[in-house]
Amino acid sequence: MVRLQEAPADPARAQALSTALAVRAVVDDDFATRLQDWHEQAKRVRTGDGEVNSTISGGSFSGPVLMGRDFSEITFPSPPPTAPGNGTAPPPTQG
């Protein structure tokens, strides 16, 4: 793996790592299980492909905004916005 990190774009090094992992998985059942688990997780990661176009315009917005791609299971613990004139202004003072 260290050799692949030295030249990550080198297909020969990537193939050598793939072969080494496959051989190890054949002779070590525990390793094979962990490698399969890792592979399932890695399939969910997407990099370098796809396009993102985010636009926020018009109207009034309140709260956090997340711009990007491939988000899931994200929540923001903030209360819903209050409507304008819904008792949010302090009462007028008497002079």
Biopython code that builds the backbone (N, CA, C, O; Angstrom):
import numpy as np
from Bio.PDB.StructureBuilder import StructureBuilder

atoms = [
    (1, "MET", "N", (0.828, -1.190, 0.000)),
    (1, "MET", "CA", (0.000, 0.000, 0.000)),
    (1, "MET", "C", (0.872, 1.253, 0.000)),
    (1, "MET", "O", (0.518, 2.265, -0.606)),
    (2, "VAL", "N", (2.001, 1.180, 0.677)),
    (2, "VAL", "CA", (2.908, 2.323, 0.709)),
    (2, "VAL", "C", (3.400, 2.644, -0.698)),
    (2, "VAL", "O", (3.523, 3.812, -1.065)),
    (3, "ARG", "N", (3.682, 1.603, -1.486)),
    (3, "ARG", "CA", (4.166, 1.842, -2.846)),
    (3, "ARG", "C", (3.097, 2.516, -3.697)),
    (3, "ARG", "O", (3.420, 3.362, -4.531)),
    (4, "LEU", "N", (1.841, 2.160, -3.503)),
    (4, "LEU", "CA", (0.767, 2.805, -4.256)),
    (4, "LEU", "C", (0.628, 4.262, -3.831)),
    (4, "LEU", "O", (0.346, 5.122, -4.666)),
    (5, "GLN", "N", (0.820, 4.554, -2.546)),
    (5, "GLN", "CA", (0.741, 5.943, -2.081)),
    (5, "GLN", "C", (1.850, 6.795, -2.694)),
    (5, "GLN", "O", (1.679, 8.000, -2.879)),
    (6, "GLU", "N", (2.983, 6.174, -3.009)),
    (6, "GLU", "CA", (4.084, 6.909, -3.634)),
    (6, "GLU", "C", (3.724, 7.354, -5.052)),
    (6, "GLU", "O", (4.178, 8.403, -5.509)),
    (7, "ALA", "N", (2.911, 6.557, -5.743)),
    (7, "ALA", "CA", (2.505, 6.876, -7.113)),
    (7, "ALA", "C", (1.072, 6.382, -7.323)),
    (7, "ALA", "O", (0.864, 5.360, -7.976)),
    (8, "PRO", "N", (0.079, 7.099, -6.775)),
    (8, "PRO", "CA", (-1.302, 6.614, -6.807)),
    (8, "PRO", "C", (-1.899, 6.468, -8.211)),
    (8, "PRO", "O", (-2.882, 5.745, -8.376)),
    (9, "ALA", "N", (-1.343, 7.121, -9.212)),
    (9, "ALA", "CA", (-1.876, 7.023, -10.567)),
    (9, "ALA", "C", (-1.244, 5.874, -11.361)),
    (9, "ALA", "O", (-1.598, 5.664, -12.521)),
    (10, "ASP", "N", (-0.328, 5.138, -10.760)),
    (10, "ASP", "CA", (0.377, 4.051, -11.455)),
    (10, "ASP", "C", (-0.490, 2.786, -11.454)),
    (10, "ASP", "O", (-0.662, 2.165, -10.405)),
    (11, "PRO", "N", (-1.038, 2.395, -12.613)),
    (11, "PRO", "CA", (-1.913, 1.221, -12.643)),
    (11, "PRO", "C", (-1.201, -0.075, -12.263)),
    (11, "PRO", "O", (-1.830, -0.982, -11.718)),
    (12, "ALA", "N", (0.087, -0.179, -12.538)),
    (12, "ALA", "CA", (0.820, -1.400, -12.188)),
    (12, "ALA", "C", (0.889, -1.560, -10.668)),
    (12, "ALA", "O", (0.747, -2.668, -10.152)),
    (13, "ARG", "N", (1.104, -0.461, -9.958)),
    (13, "ARG", "CA", (1.138, -0.532, -8.492)),
    (13, "ARG", "C", (-0.245, -0.842, -7.931)),
    (13, "ARG", "O", (-0.368, -1.597, -6.966)),
    (14, "ALA", "N", (-1.275, -0.273, -8.520)),
    (14, "ALA", "CA", (-2.638, -0.558, -8.072)),
    (14, "ALA", "C", (-2.970, -2.030, -8.300)),
    (14, "ALA", "O", (-3.586, -2.667, -7.445)),
    (15, "GLN", "N", (-2.569, -2.568, -9.441)),
    (15, "GLN", "CA", (-2.814, -3.978, -9.731)),
    (15, "GLN", "C", (-2.049, -4.876, -8.769)),
    (15, "GLN", "O", (-2.572, -5.902, -8.334)),
    (16, "ALA", "N", (-0.819, -4.504, -8.433)),
    (16, "ALA", "CA", (-0.027, -5.302, -7.485)),
    (16, "ALA", "C", (-0.703, -5.340, -6.117)),
    (16, "ALA", "O", (-0.732, -6.386, -5.469)),
    (17, "LEU", "N", (-1.248, -4.202, -5.672)),
    (17, "LEU", "CA", (-1.960, -4.161, -4.395)),
    (17, "LEU", "C", (-3.223, -5.007, -4.463)),
    (17, "LEU", "O", (-3.526, -5.748, -3.528)),
    (18, "SER", "N", (-3.960, -4.901, -5.563)),
    (18, "SER", "CA", (-5.175, -5.688, -5.730)),
    (18, "SER", "C", (-4.877, -7.191, -5.669)),
    (18, "SER", "O", (-5.607, -7.951, -5.033)),
    (19, "THR", "N", (-3.816, -7.600, -6.325)),
    (19, "THR", "CA", (-3.419, -9.014, -6.324)),
    (19, "THR", "C", (-3.033, -9.461, -4.924)),
    (19, "THR", "O", (-3.435, -10.535, -4.477)),
    (20, "ALA", "N", (-2.260, -8.645, -4.237)),
    (20, "ALA", "CA", (-1.834, -8.998, -2.870)),
    (20, "ALA", "C", (-3.038, -9.132, -1.942)),
    (20, "ALA", "O", (-3.087, -10.053, -1.127)),
    (21, "LEU", "N", (-4.002, -8.234, -2.055)),
    (21, "LEU", "CA", (-5.200, -8.309, -1.219)),
    (21, "LEU", "C", (-6.021, -9.557, -1.543)),
    (21, "LEU", "O", (-6.528, -10.220, -0.639)),
    (22, "ALA", "N", (-6.150, -9.872, -2.824)),
    (22, "ALA", "CA", (-6.910, -11.054, -3.232)),
    (22, "ALA", "C", (-6.257, -12.339, -2.724)),
    (22, "ALA", "O", (-6.946, -13.237, -2.240)),
    (23, "VAL", "N", (-4.952, -12.426, -2.833)),
    (23, "VAL", "CA", (-4.233, -13.618, -2.346)),
    (23, "VAL", "C", (-4.400, -13.749, -0.842)),
    (23, "VAL", "O", (-4.667, -14.839, -0.335)),
    (24, "ARG", "N", (-4.242, -12.641, -0.128)),
    (24, "ARG", "CA", (-4.409, -12.684, 1.332)),
    (24, "ARG", "C", (-5.825, -13.109, 1.706)),
    (24, "ARG", "O", (-6.008, -13.863, 2.662)),
    (25, "ALA", "N", (-6.822, -12.642, 0.971)),
    (25, "ALA", "CA", (-8.209, -13.004, 1.258)),
    (25, "ALA", "C", (-8.457, -14.497, 1.043)),
    (25, "ALA", "O", (-9.270, -15.100, 1.743)),
    (26, "VAL", "N", (-7.762, -15.088, 0.082)),
    (26, "VAL", "CA", (-7.927, -16.522, -0.182)),
    (26, "VAL", "C", (-7.386, -17.355, 0.969)),
    (26, "VAL", "O", (-7.958, -18.392, 1.305)),
    (27, "VAL", "N", (-6.295, -16.917, 1.574)),
    (27, "VAL", "CA", (-5.654, -17.735, 2.624)),
    (27, "VAL", "C", (-6.082, -17.344, 4.038)),
    (27, "VAL", "O", (-5.742, -18.046, 4.990)),
    (28, "ASP", "N", (-6.822, -16.239, 4.203)),
    (28, "ASP", "CA", (-7.196, -15.754, 5.540)),
    (28, "ASP", "C", (-8.675, -15.365, 5.522)),
    (28, "ASP", "O", (-9.039, -14.300, 5.023)),
    (29, "ASP", "N", (-9.524, -16.240, 6.072)),
    (29, "ASP", "CA", (-10.971, -15.990, 6.058)),
    (29, "ASP", "C", (-11.364, -14.721, 6.797)),
    (29, "ASP", "O", (-12.250, -13.994, 6.348)),
    (30, "ASP", "N", (-10.720, -14.447, 7.918)),
    (30, "ASP", "CA", (-11.036, -13.234, 8.679)),
    (30, "ASP", "C", (-10.703, -11.991, 7.855)),
    (30, "ASP", "O", (-11.475, -11.032, 7.817)),
    (31, "PHE", "N", (-9.544, -12.021, 7.197)),
    (31, "PHE", "CA", (-9.153, -10.911, 6.338)),
    (31, "PHE", "C", (-10.146, -10.753, 5.190)),
    (31, "PHE", "O", (-10.511, -9.633, 4.833)),
    (32, "ALA", "N", (-10.583, -11.868, 4.614)),
    (32, "ALA", "CA", (-11.540, -11.814, 3.508)),
    (32, "ALA", "C", (-12.834, -11.143, 3.949)),
    (32, "ALA", "O", (-13.398, -10.332, 3.215)),
    (33, "THR", "N", (-13.301, -11.477, 5.137)),
    (33, "THR", "CA", (-14.531, -10.869, 5.663)),
    (33, "THR", "C", (-14.347, -9.370, 5.859)),
    (33, "THR", "O", (-15.198, -8.575, 5.459)),
    (34, "ARG", "N", (-13.235, -8.988, 6.476)),
    (34, "ARG", "CA", (-12.987, -7.557, 6.704)),
    (34, "ARG", "C", (-12.783, -6.802, 5.400)),
    (34, "ARG", "O", (-13.211, -5.655, 5.278)),
    (35, "LEU", "N", (-12.133, -7.432, 4.421)),
    (35, "LEU", "CA", (-11.940, -6.796, 3.123)),
    (35, "LEU", "C", (-13.281, -6.589, 2.424)),
    (35, "LEU", "O", (-13.509, -5.545, 1.814)),
    (36, "GLN", "N", (-14.166, -7.578, 2.510)),
    (36, "GLN", "CA", (-15.492, -7.449, 1.908)),
    (36, "GLN", "C", (-16.288, -6.329, 2.583)),
    (36, "GLN", "O", (-16.969, -5.556, 1.908)),
    (37, "ASP", "N", (-16.202, -6.243, 3.917)),
    (37, "ASP", "CA", (-16.878, -5.157, 4.646)),
    (37, "ASP", "C", (-16.361, -3.797, 4.187)),
    (37, "ASP", "O", (-17.138, -2.871, 3.954)),
    (38, "TRP", "N", (-15.040, -3.693, 4.060)),
    (38, "TRP", "CA", (-14.442, -2.441, 3.596)),
    (38, "TRP", "C", (-14.925, -2.114, 2.183)),
    (38, "TRP", "O", (-15.251, -0.967, 1.879)),
    (39, "HIS", "N", (-14.968, -3.119, 1.338)),
    (39, "HIS", "CA", (-15.392, -2.901, -0.046)),
    (39, "HIS", "C", (-16.831, -2.392, -0.114)),
    (39, "HIS", "O", (-17.136, -1.507, -0.913)),
    (40, "GLU", "N", (-17.713, -2.940, 0.715)),
    (40, "GLU", "CA", (-19.103, -2.474, 0.751)),
    (40, "GLU", "C", (-19.172, -1.012, 1.167)),
    (40, "GLU", "O", (-19.958, -0.245, 0.611)),
    (41, "GLN", "N", (-18.356, -0.623, 2.142)),
    (41, "GLN", "CA", (-18.338, 0.783, 2.572)),
    (41, "GLN", "C", (-17.752, 1.673, 1.480)),
    (41, "GLN", "O", (-18.249, 2.774, 1.243)),
    (42, "ALA", "N", (-16.703, 1.206, 0.818)),
    (42, "ALA", "CA", (-16.031, 2.002, -0.208)),
    (42, "ALA", "C", (-16.932, 2.228, -1.420)),
    (42, "ALA", "O", (-16.802, 3.251, -2.092)),
    (43, "LYS", "N", (-17.833, 1.309, -1.713)),
    (43, "LYS", "CA", (-18.728, 1.478, -2.855)),
    (43, "LYS", "C", (-19.659, 2.671, -2.659)),
    (43, "LYS", "O", (-20.160, 3.231, -3.635)),
    (44, "ARG", "N", (-19.892, 3.061, -1.420)),
    (44, "ARG", "CA", (-20.787, 4.190, -1.147)),
    (44, "ARG", "C", (-20.081, 5.535, -1.309)),
    (44, "ARG", "O", (-20.736, 6.578, -1.324)),
    (45, "VAL", "N", (-18.765, 5.521, -1.429)),
    (45, "VAL", "CA", (-17.998, 6.762, -1.560)),
    (45, "VAL", "C", (-17.838, 7.072, -3.044)),
    (45, "VAL", "O", (-17.357, 6.245, -3.819)),
    (46, "ARG", "N", (-18.247, 8.272, -3.419)),
    (46, "ARG", "CA", (-18.118, 8.687, -4.809)),
    (46, "ARG", "C", (-17.183, 9.882, -4.861)),
    (46, "ARG", "O", (-17.342, 10.843, -4.109)),
    (47, "THR", "N", (-16.214, 9.813, -5.751)),
    (47, "THR", "CA", (-15.306, 10.948, -5.904)),
    (47, "THR", "C", (-15.044, 11.206, -7.378)),
    (47, "THR", "O", (-14.940, 10.281, -8.183)),
    (48, "GLY", "N", (-14.940, 12.478, -7.707)),
    (48, "GLY", "CA", (-14.488, 12.855, -9.025)),
    (48, "GLY", "C", (-15.474, 12.722, -10.165)),
    (48, "GLY", "O", (-15.151, 13.111, -11.287)),
    (49, "ASP", "N", (-16.654, 12.195, -9.931)),
    (49, "ASP", "CA", (-17.611, 12.119, -11.019)),
    (49, "ASP", "C", (-18.908, 12.793, -10.602)),
    (49, "ASP", "O", (-19.199, 12.909, -9.412)),
    (50, "GLY", "N", (-19.654, 13.218, -11.543)),
    (50, "GLY", "CA", (-20.904, 13.894, -11.223)),
    (50, "GLY", "C", (-20.715, 15.403, -11.225)),
    (50, "GLY", "O", (-19.597, 15.916, -11.286)),
    (51, "GLU", "N", (-21.815, 16.075, -11.159)),
    (51, "GLU", "CA", (-21.789, 17.533, -11.218)),
    (51, "GLU", "C", (-22.693, 18.091, -10.132)),
    (51, "GLU", "O", (-23.707, 17.484, -9.789)),
    (52, "VAL", "N", (-22.333, 19.229, -9.599)),
    (52, "VAL", "CA", (-23.139, 19.883, -8.577)),
    (52, "VAL", "C", (-23.452, 21.301, -9.038)),
    (52, "VAL", "O", (-22.557, 22.056, -9.417)),
    (53, "ASN", "N", (-24.722, 21.647, -8.999)),
    (53, "ASN", "CA", (-25.161, 23.012, -9.273)),
    (53, "ASN", "C", (-26.092, 23.410, -8.141)),
    (53, "ASN", "O", (-27.193, 22.871, -8.024)),
    (54, "SER", "N", (-25.670, 24.332, -7.322)),
    (54, "SER", "CA", (-26.479, 24.778, -6.190)),
    (54, "SER", "C", (-26.819, 26.243, -6.359)),
    (54, "SER", "O", (-25.951, 27.056, -6.674)),
    (55, "THR", "N", (-28.091, 26.583, -6.150)),
    (55, "THR", "CA", (-28.532, 27.962, -6.267)),
    (55, "THR", "C", (-29.492, 28.268, -5.132)),
    (55, "THR", "O", (-30.415, 27.503, -4.851)),
    (56, "ILE", "N", (-29.259, 29.396, -4.491)),
    (56, "ILE", "CA", (-30.192, 29.903, -3.494)),
    (56, "ILE", "C", (-30.537, 31.313, -3.941)),
    (56, "ILE", "O", (-29.662, 32.168, -4.073)),
    (57, "SER", "N", (-31.832, 31.546, -4.173)),
    (57, "SER", "CA", (-32.206, 32.885, -4.631)),
    (57, "SER", "C", (-33.653, 33.179, -4.269)),
    (57, "SER", "O", (-34.454, 32.275, -4.032)),
    (58, "GLY", "N", (-33.962, 34.465, -4.234)),
    (58, "GLY", "CA", (-35.319, 34.914, -3.983)),
    (58, "GLY", "C", (-35.833, 34.544, -2.606)),
    (58, "GLY", "O", (-35.352, 33.585, -2.003)),
    (59, "GLY", "N", (-36.774, 35.269, -2.115)),
    (59, "GLY", "CA", (-37.397, 34.934, -0.844)),
    (59, "GLY", "C", (-36.505, 35.182, 0.355)),
    (59, "GLY", "O", (-35.419, 35.751, 0.240)),
    (60, "SER", "N", (-36.986, 34.744, 1.503)),
    (60, "SER", "CA", (-36.239, 34.876, 2.746)),
    (60, "SER", "C", (-35.902, 33.483, 3.267)),
    (60, "SER", "O", (-36.746, 32.587, 3.264)),
    (61, "PHE", "N", (-34.703, 33.317, 3.697)),
    (61, "PHE", "CA", (-34.261, 32.018, 4.168)),
    (61, "PHE", "C", (-33.699, 32.146, 5.571)),
    (61, "PHE", "O", (-33.113, 33.169, 5.923)),
    (62, "SER", "N", (-33.875, 31.124, 6.355)),
    (62, "SER", "CA", (-33.375, 31.125, 7.717)),
    (62, "SER", "C", (-32.833, 29.740, 8.024)),
    (62, "SER", "O", (-33.467, 28.735, 7.701)),
    (63, "GLY", "N", (-31.680, 29.683, 8.637)),
    (63, "GLY", "CA", (-31.124, 28.390, 9.024)),
    (63, "GLY", "C", (-29.893, 28.036, 8.226)),
    (63, "GLY", "O", (-29.489, 28.769, 7.323)),
    (64, "PRO", "N", (-29.308, 26.924, 8.557)),
    (64, "PRO", "CA", (-28.073, 26.514, 7.886)),
    (64, "PRO", "C", (-28.333, 26.061, 6.448)),
    (64, "PRO", "O", (-29.412, 25.566, 6.122)),
    (65, "VAL", "N", (-27.339, 26.239, 5.612)),
    (65, "VAL", "CA", (-27.391, 25.790, 4.230)),
    (65, "VAL", "C", (-26.161, 24.941, 3.978)),
    (65, "VAL", "O", (-25.047, 25.324, 4.335)),
    (66, "LEU", "N", (-26.364, 23.806, 3.372)),
    (66, "LEU", "CA", (-25.271, 22.901, 3.049)),
    (66, "LEU", "C", (-25.253, 22.742, 1.539)),
    (66, "LEU", "O", (-26.236, 22.298, 0.944)),
    (67, "MET", "N", (-24.142, 23.103, 0.922)),
    (67, "MET", "CA", (-24.046, 22.994, -0.525)),
    (67, "MET", "C", (-22.960, 21.982, -0.852)),
    (67, "MET", "O", (-21.836, 22.083, -0.359)),
    (68, "GLY", "N", (-23.293, 21.035, -1.663)),
    (68, "GLY", "CA", (-22.331, 20.007, -2.018)),
    (68, "GLY", "C", (-23.024, 18.869, -2.728)),
    (68, "GLY", "O", (-23.991, 19.079, -3.460)),
    (69, "ARG", "N", (-22.529, 17.658, -2.511)),
    (69, "ARG", "CA", (-23.069, 16.493, -3.186)),
    (69, "ARG", "C", (-23.021, 15.275, -2.285)),
    (69, "ARG", "O", (-22.132, 15.158, -1.442)),
    (70, "ASP", "N", (-23.953, 14.385, -2.453)),
    (70, "ASP", "CA", (-23.972, 13.082, -1.787)),
    (70, "ASP", "C", (-24.082, 13.176, -0.270)),
    (70, "ASP", "O", (-23.370, 12.470, 0.444)),
    (71, "PHE", "N", (-24.963, 14.038, 0.229)),
    (71, "PHE", "CA", (-25.203, 14.118, 1.658)),
    (71, "PHE", "C", (-26.301, 13.130, 2.038)),
    (71, "PHE", "O", (-27.215, 12.872, 1.255)),
    (72, "SER", "N", (-26.202, 12.589, 3.230)),
    (72, "SER", "CA", (-27.289, 11.746, 3.731)),
    (72, "SER", "C", (-27.271, 11.775, 5.253)),
    (72, "SER", "O", (-26.232, 11.976, 5.882)),
    (73, "GLU", "N", (-28.443, 11.569, 5.817)),
    (73, "GLU", "CA", (-28.605, 11.474, 7.267)),
    (73, "GLU", "C", (-28.035, 12.683, 8.007)),
    (73, "GLU", "O", (-27.345, 12.532, 9.016)),
    (74, "ILE", "N", (-28.323, 13.867, 7.507)),
    (74, "ILE", "CA", (-27.846, 15.095, 8.145)),
    (74, "ILE", "C", (-29.048, 15.828, 8.714)),
    (74, "ILE", "O", (-30.059, 15.997, 8.032)),
    (75, "THR", "N", (-28.941, 16.260, 9.958)),
    (75, "THR", "CA", (-29.996, 17.057, 10.571)),
    (75, "THR", "C", (-29.380, 18.279, 11.222)),
    (75, "THR", "O", (-28.210, 18.278, 11.604)),
    (76, "PHE", "N", (-30.184, 19.315, 11.339)),
    (76, "PHE", "CA", (-29.755, 20.538, 11.992)),
    (76, "PHE", "C", (-30.717, 20.805, 13.138)),
    (76, "PHE", "O", (-31.913, 20.985, 12.909)),
    (77, "PRO", "N", (-30.218, 20.833, 14.357)),
    (77, "PRO", "CA", (-31.110, 21.046, 15.505)),
    (77, "PRO", "C", (-31.437, 22.519, 15.710)),
    (77, "PRO", "O", (-31.010, 23.123, 16.694)),
    (78, "SER", "N", (-32.188, 23.092, 14.791)),
    (78, "SER", "CA", (-32.562, 24.494, 14.939)),
    (78, "SER", "C", (-34.087, 24.591, 14.885)),
    (78, "SER", "O", (-34.745, 23.803, 14.206)),
    (79, "PRO", "N", (-34.631, 25.556, 15.600)),
    (79, "PRO", "CA", (-36.089, 25.710, 15.586)),
    (79, "PRO", "C", (-36.545, 26.230, 14.234)),
    (79, "PRO", "O", (-35.753, 26.834, 13.511)),
    (80, "PRO", "N", (-37.802, 26.009, 13.876)),
    (80, "PRO", "CA", (-38.302, 26.558, 12.615)),
    (80, "PRO", "C", (-38.316, 28.077, 12.682)),
    (80, "PRO", "O", (-38.452, 28.654, 13.761)),
    (81, "PRO", "N", (-38.177, 28.727, 11.530)),
    (81, "PRO", "CA", (-38.175, 30.195, 11.537)),
    (81, "PRO", "C", (-39.547, 30.735, 11.937)),
    (81, "PRO", "O", (-40.576, 30.105, 11.692)),
    (82, "THR", "N", (-39.535, 31.906, 12.554)),
    (82, "THR", "CA", (-40.792, 32.552, 12.913)),
    (82, "THR", "C", (-41.202, 33.495, 11.790)),
    (82, "THR", "O", (-40.354, 34.104, 11.139)),
    (83, "ALA", "N", (-42.489, 33.607, 11.573)),
    (83, "ALA", "CA", (-42.997, 34.481, 10.518)),
    (83, "ALA", "C", (-42.786, 35.938, 10.923)),
    (83, "ALA", "O", (-42.896, 36.269, 12.103)),
    (84, "PRO", "N", (-42.483, 36.814, 9.960)),
    (84, "PRO", "CA", (-42.329, 38.228, 10.287)),
    (84, "PRO", "C", (-43.613, 38.773, 10.909)),
    (84, "PRO", "O", (-44.715, 38.435, 10.475)),
    (85, "GLY", "N", (-43.462, 39.621, 11.933)),
    (85, "GLY", "CA", (-44.604, 40.224, 12.611)),
    (85, "GLY", "C", (-45.347, 39.241, 13.502)),
    (85, "GLY", "O", (-46.507, 39.465, 13.847)),
    (86, "ASN", "N", (-44.697, 38.176, 13.868)),
    (86, "ASN", "CA", (-45.344, 37.157, 14.690)),
    (86, "ASN", "C", (-44.899, 37.286, 16.143)),
    (86, "ASN", "O", (-44.574, 36.293, 16.794)),
    (87, "GLY", "N", (-44.889, 38.513, 16.638)),
    (87, "GLY", "CA", (-44.518, 38.724, 18.042)),
    (87, "GLY", "C", (-43.022, 38.661, 18.301)),
    (87, "GLY", "O", (-42.598, 38.496, 19.445)),
    (88, "THR", "N", (-42.231, 38.789, 17.269)),
    (88, "THR", "CA", (-40.781, 38.691, 17.462)),
    (88, "THR", "C", (-40.164, 40.042, 17.834)),
    (88, "THR", "O", (-39.056, 40.085, 18.369)),
    (89, "ALA", "N", (-40.856, 41.127, 17.561)),
    (89, "ALA", "CA", (-40.305, 42.451, 17.870)),
    (89, "ALA", "C", (-40.614, 42.797, 19.331)),
    (89, "ALA", "O", (-41.660, 42.407, 19.849)),
    (90, "PRO", "N", (-39.715, 43.521, 19.994)),
    (90, "PRO", "CA", (-39.993, 43.915, 21.364)),
    (90, "PRO", "C", (-41.160, 44.892, 21.416)),
    (90, "PRO", "O", (-41.398, 45.619, 20.451)),
    (91, "PRO", "N", (-41.889, 44.918, 22.524)),
    (91, "PRO", "CA", (-43.032, 45.853, 22.619)),
    (91, "PRO", "C", (-42.549, 47.298, 22.594)),
    (91, "PRO", "O", (-41.451, 47.594, 23.066)),
    (92, "PRO", "N", (-43.371, 48.206, 22.042)),
    (92, "PRO", "CA", (-42.954, 49.612, 21.974)),
    (92, "PRO", "C", (-42.858, 50.206, 23.378)),
    (92, "PRO", "O", (-43.595, 49.829, 24.289)),
    (93, "THR", "N", (-41.928, 51.143, 23.517)),
    (93, "THR", "CA", (-41.775, 51.805, 24.829)),
    (93, "THR", "C", (-42.675, 53.042, 24.860)),
    (93, "THR", "O", (-42.953, 53.658, 23.831)),
    (94, "GLN", "N", (-43.118, 53.383, 26.062)),
    (94, "GLN", "CA", (-43.939, 54.581, 26.229)),
    (94, "GLN", "C", (-43.046, 55.714, 26.696)),
    (94, "GLN", "O", (-42.195, 55.530, 27.567)),
    (95, "GLY", "N", (-43.239, 56.858, 26.128)),
    (95, "GLY", "CA", (-42.357, 57.952, 26.426)),
    (95, "GLY", "C", (-42.924, 58.998, 27.185)),
    (95, "GLY", "O", (-42.244, 59.978, 27.489)),
]
sb = StructureBuilder()
sb.init_structure("model")
sb.init_model(0)
sb.init_chain("A")
sb.init_seg("    ")
for serial, (resi, resn, name, xyz) in enumerate(atoms, 1):
    if name == "N":
        sb.init_residue(resn, " ", resi, " ")
    sb.init_atom(name, np.array(xyz, "f"), 0.0, 1.0, " ", f" {name:<3s}", serial, name[0])
structure = sb.get_structure()
